[in-house]
Amino acid sequence: MRAQREDRAPAASSARQPLEGLIVLDFSQFLAGPSCALRLADLGADVIKIERPSGGDACRQLFIADQSLDGTSALFHTINRNKRSFAADLKNPQDLARVKALIAQADVMIHNFRPGVMERLGLGFDVLETANPRLIYAAITGFGSDGPWRDKPGQDLLVQALSGITWLSGNGSQGPVPVGMSITDMAAGAHLCQGILAMLVRRAATGRGGRVEISLFESAVDLQFEQFSAFLNSQRIQPTRGEIAGANVYLGAPYGVYATADGHIALAMVAIPRLRQLLGCDELAAYDDPATWFRDRDAIKAIIATHLMKNDTAHWLRLLDPADVWAAQVLDWPSLLQQDGYAALQLTQEVRNSQGNEMLTTRCPIRIDGSILGSSRGAPLLGADTEEIIRAFNLTGGGADI
């Protein structure tokens, strides 16, 4: 797979990165845990994926858009770049002993096994804390370690469905609408990364490691803090989505996305009288009272929707932008790539694997001291670094007092 070239982020700065020198063991699969480990790698940590010798991370075979690189899913390459791979069968005594010896020298370990699995392998927190008191033990589950949902599969769409997220998007006449990306996976990975970084700060002060736990479900509820808090502090009646240009269940008109003569425009918060004046839409004169903007939002939005179809997006933005009204053209990806604002941020980078094959992917969004955190090292082949890691960490004896 070779992506079309475009503006890319520059190579990583030679300056020392914030997490340089830290060893992170990534036992996780699919998206949530690996996305957390990826961010730690972007920040300079040496991330070692612990993978099954047979098949490795299941994400290696989770293909999207039928895209692959060296027979492995392109998705795997986007979320596991800049890591090393150590192949180990955790049910094999010798391999398990080597992994324990590696854990004894690590700073952080991440896993997303179901509750109880690591304990049965002898890799639970209580055991590892004794062997390596400085270890930060980070775990992601679907629904936490306790309660009746603890054994439910932690899959993004299922979590969206159970958490109420699917009732926030779309219009009232539609059924539940899921977010079209693995949003709870990504949120949980980001939350776990935050917890790990906080624990690293604590360890620097106390010398003591500890345990960080995140579940997809808890992250999904936290993502809804704005709307869910409003629900909890009201009569606890499920909010009704508007029928037109739905974008937020609790916000009034004009908040939403509208069709124009040649595309779509997004309108955020703006007083209806001000919008009436700028758009030249006299039909909105009946809605000068702010109390009507939520109560009568569908009627107001219907007027706006009809009016905006009279001209193209650029025309409306020429009226709204100089007035500092929060409005934007709705872009698809081909259009996005043509924008100067997109190009200026250098949001992609080309990564290259050990076979010399390249692909274009996103970069770390964080800048440190003004520098972009870029890396051209692609995802590893399964087990590619096993022998090197055995030598570097003196695992040849395969022993560890754990």
Contacts in CASP RR format, 6 or more apart in sequence:
PFRMAT RR
TARGET T0000
AUTHOR 0000-0000-0000
METHOD contacts of the structure
MODEL  1
MRAQREDRAPAASSARQPLEGLIVLDFSQFLAGPSCALRLADLGADVIKI
ERPSGGDACRQLFIADQSLDGTSALFHTINRNKRSFAADLKNPQDLARVK
ALIAQADVMIHNFRPGVMERLGLGFDVLETANPRLIYAAITGFGSDGPWR
DKPGQDLLVQALSGITWLSGNGSQGPVPVGMSITDMAAGAHLCQGILAML
VRRAATGRGGRVEISLFESAVDLQFEQFSAFLNSQRIQPTRGEIAGANVY
LGAPYGVYATADGHIALAMVAIPRLRQLLGCDELAAYDDPATWFRDRDAI
KAIIATHLMKNDTAHWLRLLDPADVWAAQVLDWPSLLQQDGYAALQLTQE
VRNSQGNEMLTTRCPIRIDGSILGSSRGAPLLGADTEEIIRAFNLTGGGA
DI
1 67 0 8 1.000
1 68 0 8 1.000
1 69 0 8 1.000
1 74 0 8 1.000
1 357 0 8 1.000
1 359 0 8 1.000
2 357 0 8 1.000
2 358 0 8 1.000
2 359 0 8 1.000
3 350 0 8 1.000
3 358 0 8 1.000
3 359 0 8 1.000
3 360 0 8 1.000
4 360 0 8 1.000
5 350 0 8 1.000
5 360 0 8 1.000
6 337 0 8 1.000
6 343 0 8 1.000
6 348 0 8 1.000
6 360 0 8 1.000
7 343 0 8 1.000
7 346 0 8 1.000
7 348 0 8 1.000
8 346 0 8 1.000
8 348 0 8 1.000
8 349 0 8 1.000
8 350 0 8 1.000
8 360 0 8 1.000
9 346 0 8 1.000
9 347 0 8 1.000
9 348 0 8 1.000
9 349 0 8 1.000
9 363 0 8 1.000
9 372 0 8 1.000
9 374 0 8 1.000
10 346 0 8 1.000
10 372 0 8 1.000
10 374 0 8 1.000
11 374 0 8 1.000
11 375 0 8 1.000
11 376 0 8 1.000
12 372 0 8 1.000
12 373 0 8 1.000
12 374 0 8 1.000
12 375 0 8 1.000
13 368 0 8 1.000
13 371 0 8 1.000
13 372 0 8 1.000
13 373 0 8 1.000
15 369 0 8 1.000
15 371 0 8 1.000
17 43 0 8 1.000
17 44 0 8 1.000
17 368 0 8 1.000
17 373 0 8 1.000
18 43 0 8 1.000
18 44 0 8 1.000
18 368 0 8 1.000
19 40 0 8 1.000
19 43 0 8 1.000
19 44 0 8 1.000
19 45 0 8 1.000
19 200 0 8 1.000
20 44 0 8 1.000
20 45 0 8 1.000
21 44 0 8 1.000
21 45 0 8 1.000
21 46 0 8 1.000
22 40 0 8 1.000
22 44 0 8 1.000
22 45 0 8 1.000
22 46 0 8 1.000
22 107 0 8 1.000
22 108 0 8 1.000
22 200 0 8 1.000
23 45 0 8 1.000
23 46 0 8 1.000
23 48 0 8 1.000
23 105 0 8 1.000
23 106 0 8 1.000
23 107 0 8 1.000
23 108 0 8 1.000
24 37 0 8 1.000
24 40 0 8 1.000
24 41 0 8 1.000
24 45 0 8 1.000
24 46 0 8 1.000
24 47 0 8 1.000
24 48 0 8 1.000
24 106 0 8 1.000
24 107 0 8 1.000
24 108 0 8 1.000
24 109 0 8 1.000
24 110 0 8 1.000
25 48 0 8 1.000
25 50 0 8 1.000
25 102 0 8 1.000
25 103 0 8 1.000
25 106 0 8 1.000
25 108 0 8 1.000
25 109 0 8 1.000
25 110 0 8 1.000
26 33 0 8 1.000
26 34 0 8 1.000
26 37 0 8 1.000
26 47 0 8 1.000
26 48 0 8 1.000
26 49 0 8 1.000
26 50 0 8 1.000
26 83 0 8 1.000
26 109 0 8 1.000
26 110 0 8 1.000
27 50 0 8 1.000
27 109 0 8 1.000
27 110 0 8 1.000
27 111 0 8 1.000
27 112 0 8 1.000
27 113 0 8 1.000
28 34 0 8 1.000
28 36 0 8 1.000
28 37 0 8 1.000
28 110 0 8 1.000
28 111 0 8 1.000
28 112 0 8 1.000
28 140 0 8 1.000
29 57 0 8 1.000
29 58 0 8 1.000
29 59 0 8 1.000
29 112 0 8 1.000
30 57 0 8 1.000
30 58 0 8 1.000
30 59 0 8 1.000
30 62 0 8 1.000
30 112 0 8 1.000
30 185 0 8 1.000
31 59 0 8 1.000
31 79 0 8 1.000
31 156 0 8 1.000
31 182 0 8 1.000
31 185 0 8 1.000
31 186 0 8 1.000
32 112 0 8 1.000
32 140 0 8 1.000
32 184 0 8 1.000
32 185 0 8 1.000
32 186 0 8 1.000
32 188 0 8 1.000
32 189 0 8 1.000
32 192 0 8 1.000
32 216 0 8 1.000
33 110 0 8 1.000
33 112 0 8 1.000
33 140 0 8 1.000
33 188 0 8 1.000
33 189 0 8 1.000
33 192 0 8 1.000
34 49 0 8 1.000
34 57 0 8 1.000
34 59 0 8 1.000
34 79 0 8 1.000
34 80 0 8 1.000
35 79 0 8 1.000
35 185 0 8 1.000
35 186 0 8 1.000
35 189 0 8 1.000
35 190 0 8 1.000
36 110 0 8 1.000
36 138 0 8 1.000
36 140 0 8 1.000
36 188 0 8 1.000
36 189 0 8 1.000
36 190 0 8 1.000
36 192 0 8 1.000
36 193 0 8 1.000
36 196 0 8 1.000
37 47 0 8 1.000
37 49 0 8 1.000
37 83 0 8 1.000
37 110 0 8 1.000
38 47 0 8 1.000
38 79 0 8 1.000
38 80 0 8 1.000
38 81 0 8 1.000
38 82 0 8 1.000
38 83 0 8 1.000
39 189 0 8 1.000
39 190 0 8 1.000
39 193 0 8 1.000
39 364 0 8 1.000
39 366 0 8 1.000
40 47 0 8 1.000
40 108 0 8 1.000
40 193 0 8 1.000
40 196 0 8 1.000
41 47 0 8 1.000
41 81 0 8 1.000
41 82 0 8 1.000
41 83 0 8 1.000
41 375 0 8 1.000
42 82 0 8 1.000
42 364 0 8 1.000
42 366 0 8 1.000
42 373 0 8 1.000
42 374 0 8 1.000
42 375 0 8 1.000
43 364 0 8 1.000
43 366 0 8 1.000
43 368 0 8 1.000
43 373 0 8 1.000
44 373 0 8 1.000
45 107 0 8 1.000
45 108 0 8 1.000
46 84 0 8 1.000
47 82 0 8 1.000
47 83 0 8 1.000
47 84 0 8 1.000
48 83 0 8 1.000
48 84 0 8 1.000
48 85 0 8 1.000
48 86 0 8 1.000
48 102 0 8 1.000
48 385 0 8 1.000
48 389 0 8 1.000
49 57 0 8 1.000
49 80 0 8 1.000
49 83 0 8 1.000
49 84 0 8 1.000
49 85 0 8 1.000
49 86 0 8 1.000
49 380 0 8 1.000
50 86 0 8 1.000
50 88 0 8 1.000
50 90 0 8 1.000
50 99 0 8 1.000
50 102 0 8 1.000
51 57 0 8 1.000
51 85 0 8 1.000
51 86 0 8 1.000
51 87 0 8 1.000
51 88 0 8 1.000
51 382 0 8 1.000
51 383 0 8 1.000
52 87 0 8 1.000
52 88 0 8 1.000
52 89 0 8 1.000
53 87 0 8 1.000
53 88 0 8 1.000
53 89 0 8 1.000
53 382 0 8 1.000
53 383 0 8 1.000
54 89 0 8 1.000
55 61 0 8 1.000
55 382 0 8 1.000
56 87 0 8 1.000
56 382 0 8 1.000
57 76 0 8 1.000
57 80 0 8 1.000
59 73 0 8 1.000
59 75 0 8 1.000
59 76 0 8 1.000
59 79 0 8 1.000
59 80 0 8 1.000
60 72 0 8 1.000
60 73 0 8 1.000
60 76 0 8 1.000
60 382 0 8 1.000
61 72 0 8 1.000
61 73 0 8 1.000
62 73 0 8 1.000
62 75 0 8 1.000
62 76 0 8 1.000
63 73 0 8 1.000
63 74 0 8 1.000
63 75 0 8 1.000
64 73 0 8 1.000
64 74 0 8 1.000
64 75 0 8 1.000
65 74 0 8 1.000
67 73 0 8 1.000
67 74 0 8 1.000
67 75 0 8 1.000
68 74 0 8 1.000
69 77 0 8 1.000
69 353 0 8 1.000
69 357 0 8 1.000
69 359 0 8 1.000
70 353 0 8 1.000
70 355 0 8 1.000
70 357 0 8 1.000
70 381 0 8 1.000
72 379 0 8 1.000
74 359 0 8 1.000
76 379 0 8 1.000
77 351 0 8 1.000
77 353 0 8 1.000
77 359 0 8 1.000
77 361 0 8 1.000
77 378 0 8 1.000
77 379 0 8 1.000
78 359 0 8 1.000
78 361 0 8 1.000
78 362 0 8 1.000
79 379 0 8 1.000
80 378 0 8 1.000
80 379 0 8 1.000
80 380 0 8 1.000
81 351 0 8 1.000
81 361 0 8 1.000
81 375 0 8 1.000
81 377 0 8 1.000
81 378 0 8 1.000
81 379 0 8 1.000
82 351 0 8 1.000
82 375 0 8 1.000
82 377 0 8 1.000
82 378 0 8 1.000
83 379 0 8 1.000
83 380 0 8 1.000
84 380 0 8 1.000
84 384 0 8 1.000
84 385 0 8 1.000
84 388 0 8 1.000
84 389 0 8 1.000
85 380 0 8 1.000
85 381 0 8 1.000
85 382 0 8 1.000
85 383 0 8 1.000
85 384 0 8 1.000
85 385 0 8 1.000
85 386 0 8 1.000
86 99 0 8 1.000
86 102 0 8 1.000
86 383 0 8 1.000
86 385 0 8 1.000
86 386 0 8 1.000
86 389 0 8 1.000
87 382 0 8 1.000
87 383 0 8 1.000
87 386 0 8 1.000
88 95 0 8 1.000
88 96 0 8 1.000
88 98 0 8 1.000
88 99 0 8 1.000
88 386 0 8 1.000
89 95 0 8 1.000
89 96 0 8 1.000
90 96 0 8 1.000
90 99 0 8 1.000
90 121 0 8 1.000
90 123 0 8 1.000
91 121 0 8 1.000
94 398 0 8 1.000
96 121 0 8 1.000
97 397 0 8 1.000
97 398 0 8 1.000
97 399 0 8 1.000
97 400 0 8 1.000
98 390 0 8 1.000
98 395 0 8 1.000
98 397 0 8 1.000
98 398 0 8 1.000
98 399 0 8 1.000
98 400 0 8 1.000
99 123 0 8 1.000
100 123 0 8 1.000
100 131 0 8 1.000
100 399 0 8 1.000
100 400 0 8 1.000
100 402 0 8 1.000
101 393 0 8 1.000
101 394 0 8 1.000
101 395 0 8 1.000
101 397 0 8 1.000
101 398 0 8 1.000
101 399 0 8 1.000
101 400 0 8 1.000
101 402 0 8 1.000
102 389 0 8 1.000
102 393 0 8 1.000
102 395 0 8 1.000
102 400 0 8 1.000
103 109 0 8 1.000
103 123 0 8 1.000
103 128 0 8 1.000
103 131 0 8 1.000
103 132 0 8 1.000
103 135 0 8 1.000
103 400 0 8 1.000
103 402 0 8 1.000
104 131 0 8 1.000
104 132 0 8 1.000
104 400 0 8 1.000
104 401 0 8 1.000
104 402 0 8 1.000
105 132 0 8 1.000
105 393 0 8 1.000
106 132 0 8 1.000
106 135 0 8 1.000
107 134 0 8 1.000
107 135 0 8 1.000
107 136 0 8 1.000
107 200 0 8 1.000
108 135 0 8 1.000
108 136 0 8 1.000
108 138 0 8 1.000
108 196 0 8 1.000
108 200 0 8 1.000
109 128 0 8 1.000
109 135 0 8 1.000
109 136 0 8 1.000
109 137 0 8 1.000
109 138 0 8 1.000
110 138 0 8 1.000
110 139 0 8 1.000
110 140 0 8 1.000
110 192 0 8 1.000
110 196 0 8 1.000
111 118 0 8 1.000
111 123 0 8 1.000
111 138 0 8 1.000
111 139 0 8 1.000
111 140 0 8 1.000
112 139 0 8 1.000
112 140 0 8 1.000
112 141 0 8 1.000
113 139 0 8 1.000
114 141 0 8 1.000
114 151 0 8 1.000
115 141 0 8 1.000
115 144 0 8 1.000
115 145 0 8 1.000
115 150 0 8 1.000
115 151 0 8 1.000
116 145 0 8 1.000
118 124 0 8 1.000
118 139 0 8 1.000
122 402 0 8 1.000
124 137 0 8 1.000
125 137 0 8 1.000
125 210 0 8 1.000
125 211 0 8 1.000
127 402 0 8 1.000
128 135 0 8 1.000
128 137 0 8 1.000
128 402 0 8 1.000
129 135 0 8 1.000
129 137 0 8 1.000
129 209 0 8 1.000
129 210 0 8 1.000
129 211 0 8 1.000
130 402 0 8 1.000
131 400 0 8 1.000
131 401 0 8 1.000
131 402 0 8 1.000
133 207 0 8 1.000
133 208 0 8 1.000
133 209 0 8 1.000
134 203 0 8 1.000
134 207 0 8 1.000
134 208 0 8 1.000
134 209 0 8 1.000
135 209 0 8 1.000
135 210 0 8 1.000
136 196 0 8 1.000
136 199 0 8 1.000
136 200 0 8 1.000
136 203 0 8 1.000
136 209 0 8 1.000
136 210 0 8 1.000
136 211 0 8 1.000
136 212 0 8 1.000
137 209 0 8 1.000
137 210 0 8 1.000
137 211 0 8 1.000
137 212 0 8 1.000
138 192 0 8 1.000
138 195 0 8 1.000
138 196 0 8 1.000
138 211 0 8 1.000
138 212 0 8 1.000
138 213 0 8 1.000
138 214 0 8 1.000
139 145 0 8 1.000
139 211 0 8 1.000
139 212 0 8 1.000
139 213 0 8 1.000
139 214 0 8 1.000
140 188 0 8 1.000
140 189 0 8 1.000
140 192 0 8 1.000
140 213 0 8 1.000
140 214 0 8 1.000
140 215 0 8 1.000
140 216 0 8 1.000
141 150 0 8 1.000
141 154 0 8 1.000
141 213 0 8 1.000
141 214 0 8 1.000
141 215 0 8 1.000
141 216 0 8 1.000
142 152 0 8 1.000
142 153 0 8 1.000
142 154 0 8 1.000
142 159 0 8 1.000
142 215 0 8 1.000
142 216 0 8 1.000
142 217 0 8 1.000
143 149 0 8 1.000
143 150 0 8 1.000
143 152 0 8 1.000
143 154 0 8 1.000
143 159 0 8 1.000
143 215 0 8 1.000
143 216 0 8 1.000
143 217 0 8 1.000
144 150 0 8 1.000
144 213 0 8 1.000
144 215 0 8 1.000
144 217 0 8 1.000
144 218 0 8 1.000
145 213 0 8 1.000
149 162 0 8 1.000
149 217 0 8 1.000
152 158 0 8 1.000
154 216 0 8 1.000
156 182 0 8 1.000
156 183 0 8 1.000
156 184 0 8 1.000
156 185 0 8 1.000
156 216 0 8 1.000
157 178 0 8 1.000
159 184 0 8 1.000
159 216 0 8 1.000
159 217 0 8 1.000
159 220 0 8 1.000
160 166 0 8 1.000
160 178 0 8 1.000
160 179 0 8 1.000
160 183 0 8 1.000
160 184 0 8 1.000
160 220 0 8 1.000
161 176 0 8 1.000
161 178 0 8 1.000
162 217 0 8 1.000
162 220 0 8 1.000
163 184 0 8 1.000
163 217 0 8 1.000
163 220 0 8 1.000
163 221 0 8 1.000
163 224 0 8 1.000
164 220 0 8 1.000
164 224 0 8 1.000
165 178 0 8 1.000
165 179 0 8 1.000
165 183 0 8 1.000
165 184 0 8 1.000
165 220 0 8 1.000
165 223 0 8 1.000
165 224 0 8 1.000
166 176 0 8 1.000
166 177 0 8 1.000
166 178 0 8 1.000
166 179 0 8 1.000
167 176 0 8 1.000
167 238 0 8 1.000
167 241 0 8 1.000
167 249 0 8 1.000
168 224 0 8 1.000
168 227 0 8 1.000
168 241 0 8 1.000
168 248 0 8 1.000
168 249 0 8 1.000
169 177 0 8 1.000
169 178 0 8 1.000
169 179 0 8 1.000
169 246 0 8 1.000
170 177 0 8 1.000
170 241 0 8 1.000
170 246 0 8 1.000
171 241 0 8 1.000
171 242 0 8 1.000
171 243 0 8 1.000
171 244 0 8 1.000
171 245 0 8 1.000
171 246 0 8 1.000
172 240 0 8 1.000
172 241 0 8 1.000
172 242 0 8 1.000
172 243 0 8 1.000
172 246 0 8 1.000
173 243 0 8 1.000
174 241 0 8 1.000
183 220 0 8 1.000
183 223 0 8 1.000
184 216 0 8 1.000
184 217 0 8 1.000
184 219 0 8 1.000
184 220 0 8 1.000
184 223 0 8 1.000
185 216 0 8 1.000
187 216 0 8 1.000
187 219 0 8 1.000
187 220 0 8 1.000
187 222 0 8 1.000
187 223 0 8 1.000
188 214 0 8 1.000
188 215 0 8 1.000
188 216 0 8 1.000
188 218 0 8 1.000
188 219 0 8 1.000
189 214 0 8 1.000
189 219 0 8 1.000
191 214 0 8 1.000
191 219 0 8 1.000
191 222 0 8 1.000
192 212 0 8 1.000
192 214 0 8 1.000
195 212 0 8 1.000
195 214 0 8 1.000
196 212 0 8 1.000
198 212 0 8 1.000
199 209 0 8 1.000
199 210 0 8 1.000
199 212 0 8 1.000
202 208 0 8 1.000
202 209 0 8 1.000
203 209 0 8 1.000
203 210 0 8 1.000
221 228 0 8 1.000
226 250 0 8 1.000
227 239 0 8 1.000
227 248 0 8 1.000
227 249 0 8 1.000
227 250 0 8 1.000
230 239 0 8 1.000
230 250 0 8 1.000
231 238 0 8 1.000
231 239 0 8 1.000
239 249 0 8 1.000
239 250 0 8 1.000
240 249 0 8 1.000
241 249 0 8 1.000
242 249 0 8 1.000
242 297 0 8 1.000
242 298 0 8 1.000
242 301 0 8 1.000
243 298 0 8 1.000
244 297 0 8 1.000
244 298 0 8 1.000
244 301 0 8 1.000
244 302 0 8 1.000
244 305 0 8 1.000
245 254 0 8 1.000
245 255 0 8 1.000
245 256 0 8 1.000
245 257 0 8 1.000
245 258 0 8 1.000
245 301 0 8 1.000
245 304 0 8 1.000
245 305 0 8 1.000
246 255 0 8 1.000
246 256 0 8 1.000
246 257 0 8 1.000
246 301 0 8 1.000
247 255 0 8 1.000
247 256 0 8 1.000
247 257 0 8 1.000
247 266 0 8 1.000
248 255 0 8 1.000
248 256 0 8 1.000
250 294 0 8 1.000
251 269 0 8 1.000
251 294 0 8 1.000
252 293 0 8 1.000
252 294 0 8 1.000
252 297 0 8 1.000
252 300 0 8 1.000
253 272 0 8 1.000
253 287 0 8 1.000
253 293 0 8 1.000
253 294 0 8 1.000
253 296 0 8 1.000
253 297 0 8 1.000
253 300 0 8 1.000
253 301 0 8 1.000
253 304 0 8 1.000
254 267 0 8 1.000
254 270 0 8 1.000
254 272 0 8 1.000
254 275 0 8 1.000
254 300 0 8 1.000
254 301 0 8 1.000
254 304 0 8 1.000
255 267 0 8 1.000
255 268 0 8 1.000
255 269 0 8 1.000
256 266 0 8 1.000
256 267 0 8 1.000
256 268 0 8 1.000
256 301 0 8 1.000
257 264 0 8 1.000
257 265 0 8 1.000
257 266 0 8 1.000
257 267 0 8 1.000
257 330 0 8 1.000
258 264 0 8 1.000
258 265 0 8 1.000
258 266 0 8 1.000
258 267 0 8 1.000
258 301 0 8 1.000
258 304 0 8 1.000
258 305 0 8 1.000
258 308 0 8 1.000
259 305 0 8 1.000
259 308 0 8 1.000
259 309 0 8 1.000
260 308 0 8 1.000
260 309 0 8 1.000
260 311 0 8 1.000
260 312 0 8 1.000
260 313 0 8 1.000
260 316 0 8 1.000
261 309 0 8 1.000
261 310 0 8 1.000
261 311 0 8 1.000
261 312 0 8 1.000
261 313 0 8 1.000
262 312 0 8 1.000
262 313 0 8 1.000
263 312 0 8 1.000
263 313 0 8 1.000
263 330 0 8 1.000
264 313 0 8 1.000
264 329 0 8 1.000
264 330 0 8 1.000
265 308 0 8 1.000
265 313 0 8 1.000
265 316 0 8 1.000
265 317 0 8 1.000
265 327 0 8 1.000
265 328 0 8 1.000
265 329 0 8 1.000
265 330 0 8 1.000
266 327 0 8 1.000
266 328 0 8 1.000
266 329 0 8 1.000
266 330 0 8 1.000
267 275 0 8 1.000
267 304 0 8 1.000
267 325 0 8 1.000
267 326 0 8 1.000
267 327 0 8 1.000
268 326 0 8 1.000
268 327 0 8 1.000
269 326 0 8 1.000
270 325 0 8 1.000
270 326 0 8 1.000
270 327 0 8 1.000
271 290 0 8 1.000
272 284 0 8 1.000
272 287 0 8 1.000
272 288 0 8 1.000
272 290 0 8 1.000
272 292 0 8 1.000
272 293 0 8 1.000
272 300 0 8 1.000
273 284 0 8 1.000
273 288 0 8 1.000
274 323 0 8 1.000
274 325 0 8 1.000
275 281 0 8 1.000
275 284 0 8 1.000
275 304 0 8 1.000
275 325 0 8 1.000
276 282 0 8 1.000
276 284 0 8 1.000
276 285 0 8 1.000
278 319 0 8 1.000
278 320 0 8 1.000
278 323 0 8 1.000
278 325 0 8 1.000
279 304 0 8 1.000
279 307 0 8 1.000
279 308 0 8 1.000
279 316 0 8 1.000
279 319 0 8 1.000
280 307 0 8 1.000
281 303 0 8 1.000
281 304 0 8 1.000
281 307 0 8 1.000
283 303 0 8 1.000
283 307 0 8 1.000
284 300 0 8 1.000
284 303 0 8 1.000
284 304 0 8 1.000
287 293 0 8 1.000
287 296 0 8 1.000
287 299 0 8 1.000
287 300 0 8 1.000
292 300 0 8 1.000
293 300 0 8 1.000
308 316 0 8 1.000
313 329 0 8 1.000
313 330 0 8 1.000
314 329 0 8 1.000
316 327 0 8 1.000
317 327 0 8 1.000
317 328 0 8 1.000
317 329 0 8 1.000
320 327 0 8 1.000
321 327 0 8 1.000
329 335 0 8 1.000
331 339 0 8 1.000
336 342 0 8 1.000
346 363 0 8 1.000
346 372 0 8 1.000
347 362 0 8 1.000
347 363 0 8 1.000
347 365 0 8 1.000
348 360 0 8 1.000
348 361 0 8 1.000
348 362 0 8 1.000
348 363 0 8 1.000
349 360 0 8 1.000
349 361 0 8 1.000
349 362 0 8 1.000
349 363 0 8 1.000
349 374 0 8 1.000
349 375 0 8 1.000
349 376 0 8 1.000
350 358 0 8 1.000
350 359 0 8 1.000
350 360 0 8 1.000
350 361 0 8 1.000
350 376 0 8 1.000
351 358 0 8 1.000
351 359 0 8 1.000
351 361 0 8 1.000
351 375 0 8 1.000
351 376 0 8 1.000
351 377 0 8 1.000
351 378 0 8 1.000
351 379 0 8 1.000
352 358 0 8 1.000
352 376 0 8 1.000
352 377 0 8 1.000
352 378 0 8 1.000
353 378 0 8 1.000
353 379 0 8 1.000
353 380 0 8 1.000
353 381 0 8 1.000
354 380 0 8 1.000
354 381 0 8 1.000
354 384 0 8 1.000
355 381 0 8 1.000
363 372 0 8 1.000
363 373 0 8 1.000
363 374 0 8 1.000
364 372 0 8 1.000
364 373 0 8 1.000
364 374 0 8 1.000
366 373 0 8 1.000
367 373 0 8 1.000
389 395 0 8 1.000
390 396 0 8 1.000
END
